[in-house]
Amino acid sequence: MSHLIVLNKPDGVICQFSPHEKYESLKDYIDVADFYPAGRLDTDSEGLLLLTDDGRLQARIAHPKHGKKKTYWAQVEGVADEAKLNLLRSRMDLGDFVTQAAKVRVLDAAETDRLWPRRTPIRVRKTVPDFWVEIIISEGKNRQVRKMTAKAGYPCLRLVRVAVGRLNIFDLELASGEWRFSDDLP
């Protein structure tokens, strides 16, 4: 029996099963009892969300002490600048915690063309350029990537988690809103 569900969470979905007055919940997508998120994505974020019915597995995936790598693609405002990108690569004091160093690289259009259309349009300003950056972290604290990009001077427009450990959303071939059981562990 599989103890893991992989979901490509759309934007606008809250990471809880109980109904919410404003947002869709996980219950609108997954009707399986006793599975809970192993880590969360904020409502505006999208991409790979893992759910499990095994508490030990949940801790191994989500708790920062286990160092499970999480890969995010962030569309940010601005122009790629090595000094700002190096801020993202360094330990950052975000007020409530200090991050570990992250792996960061600028993505090209051929890579981001693999992404699905976003349900809710992002804010686009004709006079402000944007680009995509890949950020790999091991902590995954609350809104960490958004806080990191903001502190580096790159407001985040769209945030997609593309991988947790070895599990990659593109290898899983899940469209936005699709899920399935998985025997593969991250």
Backbone as JSON Lines, residues from 0, in Angstrom:
{"i":0,"aa":"M","n":[0.84,-1.19,0.0],"ca":[0.0,0.0,0.0],"c":[0.88,1.25,0.0]}
{"i":1,"aa":"S","n":[0.55,2.2,-0.86],"ca":[1.31,3.44,-0.96],"c":[0.96,4.36,0.21]}
{"i":2,"aa":"H","n":[1.99,5.02,0.72],"ca":[1.79,5.97,1.81],"c":[2.05,7.4,1.35]}
{"i":3,"aa":"L","n":[2.09,7.6,0.03],"ca":[2.42,8.91,-0.49],"c":[1.5,9.27,-1.65]}
{"i":4,"aa":"I","n":[1.01,10.5,-1.61],"ca":[0.24,11.09,-2.71],"c":[1.05,12.26,-3.24]}
{"i":5,"aa":"V","n":[1.15,12.36,-4.55],"ca":[1.79,13.52,-5.18],"c":[0.7,14.3,-5.89]}
{"i":6,"aa":"L","n":[0.68,15.6,-5.66],"ca":[-0.33,16.5,-6.22],"c":[0.38,17.67,-6.88]}
{"i":7,"aa":"N","n":[-0.08,18.06,-8.05],"ca":[0.36,19.31,-8.66],"c":[-0.67,20.35,-8.23]}
{"i":8,"aa":"K","n":[-0.36,21.02,-7.11],"ca":[-1.32,21.97,-6.51],"c":[-1.42,23.23,-7.36]}
{"i":9,"aa":"P","n":[-2.64,23.57,-7.75],"ca":[-2.83,24.84,-8.47],"c":[-2.73,26.04,-7.52]}
{"i":10,"aa":"D","n":[-2.48,27.2,-8.09],"ca":[-2.55,28.41,-7.27],"c":[-3.99,28.6,-6.81]}
{"i":11,"aa":"G","n":[-4.18,29.29,-5.7],"ca":[-5.52,29.54,-5.19],"c":[-6.11,28.41,-4.36]}
{"i":12,"aa":"V","n":[-5.29,27.42,-4.02],"ca":[-5.75,26.29,-3.21],"c":[-5.01,26.34,-1.88]}
{"i":13,"aa":"I","n":[-5.77,26.29,-0.79],"ca":[-5.17,26.34,0.54],"c":[-4.8,24.92,0.97]}
{"i":14,"aa":"C","n":[-3.67,24.77,1.65],"ca":[-3.15,23.44,2.04],"c":[-3.81,22.93,3.32]}
{"i":15,"aa":"Q","n":[-5.11,22.74,3.24],"ca":[-5.87,22.14,4.33],"c":[-7.05,21.41,3.7]}
{"i":16,"aa":"F","n":[-7.63,20.46,4.43],"ca":[-8.77,19.72,3.9],"c":[-10.11,20.32,4.31]}
{"i":17,"aa":"S","n":[-10.12,21.08,5.4],"ca":[-11.38,21.69,5.83],"c":[-11.74,22.83,4.87]}
{"i":18,"aa":"P","n":[-13.04,23.04,4.69],"ca":[-13.48,24.1,3.77],"c":[-12.98,25.47,4.21]}
{"i":19,"aa":"H","n":[-12.79,26.34,3.24],"ca":[-12.35,27.7,3.49],"c":[-13.33,28.63,2.78]}
{"i":20,"aa":"E","n":[-13.65,29.77,3.39],"ca":[-14.65,30.68,2.8],"c":[-14.2,31.32,1.49]}
{"i":21,"aa":"K","n":[-12.89,31.46,1.29],"ca":[-12.39,32.18,0.13],"c":[-11.7,31.3,-0.91]}
{"i":22,"aa":"Y","n":[-11.05,30.22,-0.46],"ca":[-10.21,29.42,-1.35],"c":[-10.7,27.97,-1.44]}
{"i":23,"aa":"E","n":[-10.33,27.33,-2.55],"ca":[-10.52,25.9,-2.64],"c":[-9.58,25.25,-1.64]}
{"i":24,"aa":"S","n":[-9.92,24.04,-1.21],"ca":[-9.04,23.31,-0.29],"c":[-8.59,22.02,-0.97]}
{"i":25,"aa":"L","n":[-7.7,21.31,-0.31],"ca":[-7.21,20.04,-0.84],"c":[-8.36,19.05,-1.06]}
{"i":26,"aa":"K","n":[-9.41,19.16,-0.25],"ca":[-10.58,18.28,-0.36],"c":[-11.26,18.42,-1.73]}
{"i":27,"aa":"D","n":[-11.11,19.59,-2.37],"ca":[-11.68,19.78,-3.7],"c":[-10.93,18.98,-4.76]}
{"i":28,"aa":"Y","n":[-9.75,18.47,-4.41],"ca":[-8.93,17.72,-5.36],"c":[-8.7,16.27,-4.96]}
{"i":29,"aa":"I","n":[-8.57,16.02,-3.66],"ca":[-8.22,14.68,-3.17],"c":[-9.28,14.23,-2.18]}
{"i":30,"aa":"D","n":[-9.92,13.11,-2.47],"ca":[-10.94,12.56,-1.58],"c":[-10.45,11.22,-1.03]}
{"i":31,"aa":"V","n":[-9.38,11.29,-0.26],"ca":[-8.79,10.1,0.35],"c":[-8.61,10.42,1.84]}
{"i":32,"aa":"A","n":[-9.07,9.52,2.69],"ca":[-9.01,9.77,4.13],"c":[-7.61,9.61,4.7]}
{"i":33,"aa":"D","n":[-7.33,10.38,5.73],"ca":[-6.14,10.23,6.58],"c":[-4.81,10.55,5.91]}
{"i":34,"aa":"F","n":[-4.81,11.34,4.85],"ca":[-3.58,11.83,4.24],"c":[-3.46,13.31,4.55]}
{"i":35,"aa":"Y","n":[-2.24,13.74,4.88],"ca":[-2.01,15.12,5.27],"c":[-0.75,15.63,4.57]}
{"i":36,"aa":"P","n":[-0.68,16.95,4.33],"ca":[0.5,17.5,3.65],"c":[1.79,17.26,4.44]}
{"i":37,"aa":"A","n":[2.82,16.89,3.71],"ca":[4.17,16.77,4.27],"c":[4.91,18.03,3.81]}
{"i":38,"aa":"G","n":[4.72,19.11,4.55],"ca":[5.16,20.43,4.11],"c":[3.99,21.09,3.4]}
{"i":39,"aa":"R","n":[4.06,22.37,3.27],"ca":[2.94,23.11,2.67],"c":[3.44,24.02,1.57]}
{"i":40,"aa":"L","n":[2.5,24.49,0.79],"ca":[2.72,25.56,-0.17],"c":[1.71,26.63,0.15]}
{"i":41,"aa":"D","n":[2.12,27.9,0.15],"ca":[1.14,28.95,0.44],"c":[0.09,28.97,-0.66]}
{"i":42,"aa":"T","n":[-0.99,29.63,-0.42],"ca":[-2.13,29.62,-1.32],"c":[-1.77,30.11,-2.71]}
{"i":43,"aa":"D","n":[-0.91,31.12,-2.82],"ca":[-0.53,31.66,-4.13],"c":[0.47,30.79,-4.87]}
{"i":44,"aa":"S","n":[1.16,29.92,-4.16],"ca":[2.18,29.07,-4.79],"c":[1.53,27.83,-5.39]}
{"i":45,"aa":"E","n":[2.26,27.2,-6.28],"ca":[1.74,26.04,-6.99],"c":[2.83,25.0,-7.15]}
{"i":46,"aa":"G","n":[2.44,23.84,-7.64],"ca":[3.42,22.81,-7.93],"c":[3.34,21.62,-7.0]}
{"i":47,"aa":"L","n":[4.47,20.93,-6.85],"ca":[4.54,19.63,-6.18],"c":[4.23,19.74,-4.7]}
{"i":48,"aa":"L","n":[3.17,19.04,-4.3],"ca":[2.81,18.92,-2.9],"c":[2.72,17.44,-2.59]}
{"i":49,"aa":"L","n":[3.39,17.02,-1.52],"ca":[3.37,15.63,-1.09],"c":[2.46,15.49,0.11]}
{"i":50,"aa":"L","n":[1.67,14.42,0.12],"ca":[0.79,14.12,1.23],"c":[1.04,12.68,1.65]}
{"i":51,"aa":"T","n":[0.91,12.41,2.94],"ca":[1.16,11.06,3.43],"c":[0.24,10.73,4.59]}
{"i":52,"aa":"D","n":[0.09,9.43,4.83],"ca":[-0.65,8.95,6.0],"c":[0.31,8.37,7.04]}
{"i":53,"aa":"D","n":[1.6,8.59,6.85],"ca":[2.65,8.05,7.71],"c":[3.38,9.22,8.39]}
{"i":54,"aa":"G","n":[3.22,9.33,9.69],"ca":[3.81,10.45,10.44],"c":[5.32,10.51,10.36]}
{"i":55,"aa":"R","n":[6.0,9.36,10.37],"ca":[7.46,9.36,10.27],"c":[7.9,9.84,8.89]}
{"i":56,"aa":"L","n":[7.21,9.4,7.86],"ca":[7.53,9.85,6.51],"c":[7.27,11.35,6.38]}
{"i":57,"aa":"Q","n":[6.19,11.82,6.96],"ca":[5.88,13.25,6.93],"c":[7.03,14.06,7.54]}
{"i":58,"aa":"A","n":[7.55,13.62,8.66],"ca":[8.67,14.31,9.31],"c":[9.93,14.26,8.45]}
{"i":59,"aa":"R","n":[10.22,13.1,7.84],"ca":[11.42,12.98,7.0],"c":[11.37,13.9,5.79]}
{"i":60,"aa":"I","n":[10.16,14.15,5.3],"ca":[10.0,15.02,4.13],"c":[10.03,16.48,4.53]}
{"i":61,"aa":"A","n":[9.31,16.83,5.57],"ca":[9.04,18.24,5.87],"c":[10.01,18.89,6.85]}
{"i":62,"aa":"H","n":[10.5,18.15,7.84],"ca":[11.29,18.8,8.88],"c":[12.66,19.22,8.37]}
{"i":63,"aa":"P","n":[13.05,20.46,8.61],"ca":[14.34,20.96,8.12],"c":[15.55,20.15,8.57]}
{"i":64,"aa":"K","n":[15.47,19.5,9.73],"ca":[16.64,18.75,10.22],"c":[17.01,17.59,9.3]}
{"i":65,"aa":"H","n":[16.09,17.15,8.46],"ca":[16.37,16.04,7.54],"c":[16.99,16.53,6.23]}
{"i":66,"aa":"G","n":[16.99,17.84,6.0],"ca":[17.69,18.42,4.86],"c":[17.19,18.0,3.49]}
{"i":67,"aa":"K","n":[15.91,17.67,3.38],"ca":[15.35,17.28,2.09],"c":[15.36,18.48,1.15]}
{"i":68,"aa":"K","n":[16.01,18.35,0.02],"ca":[16.11,19.46,-0.95],"c":[14.75,19.73,-1.58]}
{"i":69,"aa":"K","n":[14.43,21.01,-1.66],"ca":[13.2,21.46,-2.32],"c":[13.6,22.46,-3.4]}
{"i":70,"aa":"T","n":[13.12,22.21,-4.61],"ca":[13.49,23.04,-5.76],"c":[12.3,23.88,-6.18]}
{"i":71,"aa":"Y","n":[12.52,25.18,-6.26],"ca":[11.48,26.13,-6.64],"c":[11.91,26.89,-7.88]}
{"i":72,"aa":"W","n":[10.94,27.21,-8.71],"ca":[11.14,28.14,-9.81],"c":[10.34,29.38,-9.47]}
{"i":73,"aa":"A","n":[11.03,30.51,-9.42],"ca":[10.39,31.78,-9.06],"c":[10.5,32.75,-10.22]}
{"i":74,"aa":"Q","n":[9.36,33.29,-10.62],"ca":[9.35,34.38,-11.6],"c":[9.39,35.66,-10.77]}
{"i":75,"aa":"V","n":[10.44,36.44,-10.99],"ca":[10.66,37.62,-10.17],"c":[10.78,38.87,-11.03]}
{"i":76,"aa":"E","n":[10.46,40.01,-10.42],"ca":[10.63,41.29,-11.1],"c":[12.08,41.71,-11.07]}
{"i":77,"aa":"G","n":[12.51,42.32,-12.17],"ca":[13.87,42.85,-12.22],"c":[14.67,42.2,-13.32]}
{"i":78,"aa":"V","n":[15.96,42.47,-13.27],"ca":[16.93,41.94,-14.24],"c":[17.95,41.12,-13.46]}
{"i":79,"aa":"A","n":[18.33,39.99,-14.01],"ca":[19.32,39.13,-13.34],"c":[20.6,39.91,-13.1]}
{"i":80,"aa":"D","n":[21.03,39.96,-11.85],"ca":[22.22,40.7,-11.44],"c":[23.0,39.8,-10.49]}
{"i":81,"aa":"E","n":[24.27,39.55,-10.8],"ca":[25.07,38.62,-10.0],"c":[25.15,39.01,-8.53]}
{"i":82,"aa":"A","n":[25.24,40.29,-8.22],"ca":[25.32,40.71,-6.82],"c":[24.04,40.32,-6.07]}
{"i":83,"aa":"K","n":[22.89,40.56,-6.69],"ca":[21.62,40.2,-6.05],"c":[21.46,38.67,-5.99]}
{"i":84,"aa":"L","n":[21.85,37.99,-7.06],"ca":[21.76,36.52,-7.05],"c":[22.68,35.93,-5.99]}
{"i":85,"aa":"N","n":[23.82,36.55,-5.76],"ca":[24.72,36.07,-4.71],"c":[24.13,36.26,-3.32]}
{"i":86,"aa":"L","n":[23.28,37.28,-3.14],"ca":[22.56,37.41,-1.87],"c":[21.69,36.18,-1.64]}
{"i":87,"aa":"L","n":[21.01,35.72,-2.7],"ca":[20.17,34.53,-2.58],"c":[21.0,33.29,-2.29]}
{"i":88,"aa":"R","n":[22.21,33.26,-2.79],"ca":[23.09,32.09,-2.59],"c":[23.71,32.06,-1.19]}
{"i":89,"aa":"S","n":[23.64,33.16,-0.47],"ca":[24.26,33.26,0.86],"c":[23.23,32.99,1.95]}
{"i":90,"aa":"R","n":[23.75,32.78,3.14],"ca":[22.84,32.71,4.3],"c":[22.15,34.06,4.42]}
{"i":91,"aa":"M","n":[20.85,34.05,4.66],"ca":[20.1,35.3,4.76],"c":[19.37,35.36,6.09]}
{"i":92,"aa":"D","n":[19.47,36.5,6.76],"ca":[18.7,36.74,7.98],"c":[17.35,37.31,7.56]}
{"i":93,"aa":"L","n":[16.3,36.51,7.73],"ca":[14.96,36.93,7.33],"c":[14.14,37.43,8.52]}
{"i":94,"aa":"G","n":[14.81,37.7,9.63],"ca":[14.12,38.22,10.8],"c":[13.72,37.11,11.76]}
{"i":95,"aa":"D","n":[12.87,36.21,11.3],"ca":[12.43,35.11,12.17],"c":[13.34,33.89,12.08]}
{"i":96,"aa":"F","n":[14.24,33.84,11.1],"ca":[15.22,32.77,11.0],"c":[16.31,33.16,10.0]}
{"i":97,"aa":"V","n":[17.42,32.44,10.08],"ca":[18.52,32.64,9.14],"c":[18.55,31.41,8.23]}
{"i":98,"aa":"T","n":[18.51,31.65,6.93],"ca":[18.49,30.55,5.97],"c":[19.87,29.92,5.84]}
{"i":99,"aa":"Q","n":[19.9,28.72,5.35],"ca":[21.14,28.1,4.9],"c":[21.43,28.66,3.51]}
{"i":100,"aa":"A","n":[22.63,28.47,3.02],"ca":[22.96,28.89,1.66],"c":[22.09,28.11,0.68]}
{"i":101,"aa":"A","n":[21.66,28.78,-0.38],"ca":[20.81,28.14,-1.4],"c":[21.6,28.0,-2.7]}
{"i":102,"aa":"K","n":[21.19,27.04,-3.51],"ca":[21.72,26.93,-4.86],"c":[20.78,27.74,-5.75]}
{"i":103,"aa":"V","n":[21.35,28.6,-6.6],"ca":[20.55,29.52,-7.4],"c":[21.1,29.57,-8.81]}
{"i":104,"aa":"R","n":[20.2,29.52,-9.79],"ca":[20.61,29.72,-11.17],"c":[19.46,30.35,-11.94]}
{"i":105,"aa":"V","n":[19.8,31.13,-12.94],"ca":[18.81,31.75,-13.81],"c":[18.34,30.7,-14.82]}
{"i":106,"aa":"L","n":[17.03,30.66,-15.04],"ca":[16.44,29.71,-15.98],"c":[16.28,30.35,-17.35]}
{"i":107,"aa":"D","n":[16.33,29.54,-18.39],"ca":[16.07,30.09,-19.72],"c":[14.65,29.75,-20.15]}
{"i":108,"aa":"A","n":[14.2,30.4,-21.2],"ca":[12.81,30.26,-21.65],"c":[12.47,28.82,-22.02]}
{"i":109,"aa":"A","n":[13.41,28.08,-22.57],"ca":[13.12,26.7,-22.96],"c":[12.74,25.86,-21.74]}
{"i":110,"aa":"E","n":[13.35,26.15,-20.59],"ca":[13.01,25.42,-19.37],"c":[11.62,25.8,-18.86]}
{"i":111,"aa":"T","n":[11.36,27.1,-18.78],"ca":[10.09,27.55,-18.21],"c":[8.91,27.31,-19.15]}
{"i":112,"aa":"D","n":[9.17,27.05,-20.42],"ca":[8.09,26.71,-21.35],"c":[7.4,25.41,-20.94]}
{"i":113,"aa":"R","n":[8.03,24.62,-20.09],"ca":[7.44,23.36,-19.62],"c":[6.32,23.6,-18.6]}
{"i":114,"aa":"L","n":[6.25,24.8,-18.05],"ca":[5.24,25.09,-17.03],"c":[3.85,25.21,-17.66]}
{"i":115,"aa":"W","n":[2.87,24.87,-16.91],"ca":[1.47,24.97,-17.28],"c":[1.0,26.41,-17.09]}
{"i":116,"aa":"P","n":[-0.09,26.79,-17.75],"ca":[-0.63,28.15,-17.53],"c":[-1.14,28.3,-16.09]}
{"i":117,"aa":"R","n":[-0.93,29.45,-15.54],"ca":[-1.41,29.76,-14.19],"c":[-2.89,30.12,-14.26]}
{"i":118,"aa":"R","n":[-3.67,29.65,-13.28],"ca":[-5.11,29.95,-13.28],"c":[-5.38,31.43,-13.03]}
{"i":119,"aa":"T","n":[-4.67,32.0,-12.06],"ca":[-4.84,33.41,-11.73],"c":[-3.68,34.18,-12.36]}
{"i":120,"aa":"P","n":[-3.97,35.16,-13.19],"ca":[-2.87,35.91,-13.83],"c":[-1.99,36.6,-12.8]}
{"i":121,"aa":"I","n":[-0.7,36.7,-13.12],"ca":[0.23,37.43,-12.27],"c":[0.18,38.91,-12.62]}
{"i":122,"aa":"R","n":[0.71,39.73,-11.74],"ca":[0.82,41.16,-12.0],"c":[1.93,41.38,-13.03]}
{"i":123,"aa":"V","n":[1.6,42.01,-14.11],"ca":[2.59,42.31,-15.15],"c":[2.62,43.81,-15.35]}
{"i":124,"aa":"R","n":[3.84,44.37,-15.31],"ca":[4.0,45.79,-15.58],"c":[4.91,45.92,-16.81]}
{"i":125,"aa":"K","n":[4.42,46.62,-17.81],"ca":[5.15,46.73,-19.08],"c":[6.52,47.37,-18.93]}
{"i":126,"aa":"T","n":[6.68,48.22,-17.92],"ca":[7.95,48.93,-17.75],"c":[8.93,48.21,-16.83]}
{"i":127,"aa":"V","n":[8.5,47.09,-16.23],"ca":[9.36,46.36,-15.3],"c":[9.63,44.96,-15.87]}
{"i":128,"aa":"P","n":[10.89,44.65,-16.16],"ca":[11.21,43.33,-16.7],"c":[11.09,42.26,-15.61]}
{"i":129,"aa":"D","n":[11.04,41.01,-16.03],"ca":[11.05,39.91,-15.08],"c":[11.86,38.77,-15.67]}
{"i":130,"aa":"F","n":[12.22,37.82,-14.8],"ca":[12.95,36.63,-15.24],"c":[12.66,35.51,-14.25]}
{"i":131,"aa":"W","n":[13.08,34.3,-14.62],"ca":[12.87,33.12,-13.79],"c":[14.2,32.69,-13.17]}
{"i":132,"aa":"V","n":[14.13,32.27,-11.92],"ca":[15.3,31.78,-11.2],"c":[14.93,30.47,-10.49]}
{"i":133,"aa":"E","n":[15.87,29.53,-10.5],"ca":[15.7,28.29,-9.74],"c":[16.4,28.45,-8.41]}
{"i":134,"aa":"I","n":[15.7,28.09,-7.34],"ca":[16.26,28.19,-5.99],"c":[16.07,26.84,-5.31]}
{"i":135,"aa":"I","n":[17.17,26.26,-4.84],"ca":[17.12,24.98,-4.15],"c":[17.5,25.22,-2.7]}
{"i":136,"aa":"I","n":[16.57,24.86,-1.8],"ca":[16.77,25.04,-0.36],"c":[16.53,23.71,0.35]}
{"i":137,"aa":"S","n":[16.92,23.65,1.6],"ca":[16.65,22.43,2.37],"c":[15.75,22.69,3.57]}
{"i":138,"aa":"E","n":[15.5,23.97,3.91],"ca":[14.65,24.23,5.08],"c":[13.16,24.2,4.74]}
{"i":139,"aa":"G","n":[12.73,25.05,3.84],"ca":[11.32,25.13,3.49],"c":[10.47,25.75,4.58]}
{"i":140,"aa":"K","n":[10.94,26.81,5.2],"ca":[10.16,27.49,6.24],"c":[9.04,28.32,5.59]}
{"i":141,"aa":"N","n":[8.14,28.82,6.42],"ca":[6.97,29.55,5.94],"c":[7.36,30.71,5.03]}
{"i":142,"aa":"R","n":[6.91,30.64,3.77],"ca":[7.11,31.67,2.76],"c":[8.59,32.03,2.56]}
{"i":143,"aa":"Q","n":[9.47,31.07,2.81],"ca":[10.91,31.32,2.79],"c":[11.4,31.86,1.45]}
{"i":144,"aa":"V","n":[11.03,31.23,0.35],"ca":[11.55,31.66,-0.95],"c":[11.04,33.06,-1.28]}
{"i":145,"aa":"R","n":[9.79,33.34,-1.0],"ca":[9.25,34.68,-1.25],"c":[9.99,35.73,-0.41]}
{"i":146,"aa":"K","n":[10.28,35.41,0.84],"ca":[11.01,36.34,1.7],"c":[12.44,36.53,1.2]}
{"i":147,"aa":"M","n":[13.06,35.45,0.74],"ca":[14.43,35.54,0.23],"c":[14.49,36.42,-1.02]}
{"i":148,"aa":"T","n":[13.59,36.19,-1.98],"ca":[13.64,36.99,-3.21],"c":[13.35,38.45,-2.92]}
{"i":149,"aa":"A","n":[12.4,38.71,-2.01],"ca":[12.1,40.1,-1.65],"c":[13.31,40.78,-1.02]}
{"i":150,"aa":"K","n":[13.98,40.08,-0.11],"ca":[15.15,40.67,0.55],"c":[16.27,40.95,-0.44]}
{"i":151,"aa":"A","n":[16.38,40.14,-1.48],"ca":[17.4,40.35,-2.51],"c":[16.99,41.42,-3.52]}
{"i":152,"aa":"G","n":[15.79,41.99,-3.36],"ca":[15.32,43.03,-4.27],"c":[14.59,42.5,-5.49]}
{"i":153,"aa":"Y","n":[14.07,41.29,-5.39],"ca":[13.34,40.66,-6.48],"c":[11.94,40.26,-6.01]}
{"i":154,"aa":"P","n":[10.94,41.13,-6.13],"ca":[9.59,40.72,-5.76],"c":[9.16,39.5,-6.58]}
{"i":155,"aa":"C","n":[8.57,38.54,-5.89],"ca":[8.17,37.27,-6.52],"c":[6.78,37.4,-7.14]}
{"i":156,"aa":"L","n":[6.68,37.09,-8.42],"ca":[5.41,37.15,-9.14],"c":[4.71,35.8,-9.19]}
{"i":157,"aa":"R","n":[5.49,34.74,-9.36],"ca":[4.95,33.38,-9.44],"c":[5.96,32.44,-8.81]}
{"i":158,"aa":"L","n":[5.47,31.5,-8.01],"ca":[6.35,30.55,-7.35],"c":[5.82,29.14,-7.55]}
{"i":159,"aa":"V","n":[6.68,28.28,-8.1],"ca":[6.31,26.89,-8.41],"c":[7.34,25.97,-7.77]}
{"i":160,"aa":"R","n":[6.86,25.02,-6.92],"ca":[7.78,24.0,-6.42],"c":[7.81,22.9,-7.46]}
{"i":161,"aa":"V","n":[8.99,22.66,-8.02],"ca":[9.11,21.67,-9.08],"c":[9.67,20.34,-8.59]}
{"i":162,"aa":"A","n":[10.3,20.31,-7.41],"ca":[10.85,19.04,-6.94],"c":[10.99,19.04,-5.42]}
{"i":163,"aa":"V","n":[10.85,17.84,-4.86],"ca":[11.18,17.56,-3.46],"c":[12.05,16.31,-3.51]}
{"i":164,"aa":"G","n":[13.29,16.47,-3.11],"ca":[14.22,15.34,-3.22],"c":[14.29,14.87,-4.66]}
{"i":165,"aa":"R","n":[14.1,13.58,-4.86],"ca":[14.17,12.99,-6.2],"c":[12.88,13.12,-7.0]}
{"i":166,"aa":"L","n":[11.79,13.48,-6.34],"ca":[10.5,13.59,-7.04],"c":[10.41,14.93,-7.75]}
{"i":167,"aa":"N","n":[10.17,14.87,-9.05],"ca":[10.15,16.06,-9.9],"c":[8.81,16.13,-10.62]}
{"i":168,"aa":"I","n":[8.17,17.28,-10.6],"ca":[6.84,17.44,-11.18],"c":[6.82,17.11,-12.66]}
{"i":169,"aa":"F","n":[7.9,17.37,-13.36],"ca":[7.93,17.11,-14.8],"c":[8.06,15.62,-15.09]}
{"i":170,"aa":"D","n":[8.85,14.9,-14.28],"ca":[8.95,13.45,-14.44],"c":[7.63,12.77,-14.1]}
{"i":171,"aa":"L","n":[6.89,13.34,-13.14],"ca":[5.62,12.76,-12.73],"c":[4.52,12.99,-13.77]}
{"i":172,"aa":"E","n":[4.73,13.96,-14.65],"ca":[3.78,14.28,-15.72],"c":[2.37,14.53,-15.19]}
{"i":173,"aa":"L","n":[2.29,15.35,-14.14],"ca":[1.0,15.72,-13.57],"c":[0.61,17.11,-14.04]}
{"i":174,"aa":"A","n":[-0.55,17.24,-14.62],"ca":[-1.07,18.56,-14.98],"c":[-1.52,19.26,-13.7]}
{"i":175,"aa":"S","n":[-1.68,20.55,-13.76],"ca":[-2.14,21.31,-12.6],"c":[-3.48,20.74,-12.12]}
{"i":176,"aa":"G","n":[-3.55,20.41,-10.82],"ca":[-4.76,19.85,-10.22],"c":[-4.81,18.34,-10.21]}
{"i":177,"aa":"E","n":[-3.88,17.67,-10.9],"ca":[-3.87,16.2,-10.93],"c":[-3.05,15.64,-9.77]}
{"i":178,"aa":"W","n":[-3.41,14.42,-9.35],"ca":[-2.69,13.74,-8.28],"c":[-2.7,12.25,-8.55]}
{"i":179,"aa":"R","n":[-1.82,11.55,-7.84],"ca":[-1.82,10.09,-7.87],"c":[-1.02,9.57,-6.67]}
{"i":180,"aa":"F","n":[-1.23,8.29,-6.38],"ca":[-0.43,7.62,-5.37],"c":[0.94,7.38,-5.95]}
{"i":181,"aa":"S","n":[1.94,7.33,-5.07],"ca":[3.31,7.09,-5.52],"c":[3.99,6.14,-4.54]}
{"i":182,"aa":"D","n":[4.75,5.2,-5.09],"ca":[5.58,4.33,-4.27],"c":[7.0,4.86,-4.21]}
{"i":183,"aa":"D","n":[7.31,5.87,-5.04],"ca":[8.63,6.48,-5.02],"c":[8.71,7.45,-3.85]}
{"i":184,"aa":"L","n":[9.82,7.42,-3.17],"ca":[10.02,8.35,-2.05],"c":[10.97,9.46,-2.5]}
{"i":185,"aa":"P","n":[10.78,10.63,-1.93],"ca":[11.64,11.75,-2.33],"c":[13.04,11.53,-1.83]}
